[in-house]
Amino acid sequence: MSLKGIELQIAIPKTFEAGKMAEQKQQQSQLNQDQAQLQNEKEALKNRESVRHSEKYAKTDKDSKGKSQDNERNEKERQHNEEEKKTKHPYKGSFVDFTG
């Protein structure tokens, strides 16, 4: 395949443009990889410095006042739930209208 002089005038500048675009894409890929690596390093550092599982040690001993408040709250919730079960709604569930 031979190229004529006029075709070379168009092809050579486009070759340089294509080379520049390829280089920019390669640099962008490298920048993306560098940023991803930096993000991973930051996350690893954060994970090393932070506490992962502390449930076992995070529980504190409550004094008798705190326990009694919890017990009172649980008792009130239980009583409220029982009252809701006992109260019968005046019309809900007592009549179904099948006419239509």
C-alpha positions, 0 to 999 in steps of 0.5 A: 500500500503506497501513500501519495504526497497529499495523503502523507500531509494528512496522515503524519499530523494525525499520527502525532495526535494519536501518539499524544492521545495514547500517552495521555491515556497511559498517564491517566491510567497511571494516575488512577492506579496511584490514587487507588493505591494511596486510598488503599494505604489510607484505609489500611492505616485507618484500619490499623489505628481503629478498634475493630471489635470492642463489644466484649470490652465496651460493656460497662457495669451499670449501677443499681440505678441504671438497672432499675431504670432499664427494668422499669422501662421494660416493664412499662413496654410490656404492660403497654403491649398487653393493654394493646392486646386486651383492648378491643377496637369498637368496629375493627374486626367485628363486621365484614361487609360483603355487599358490593 
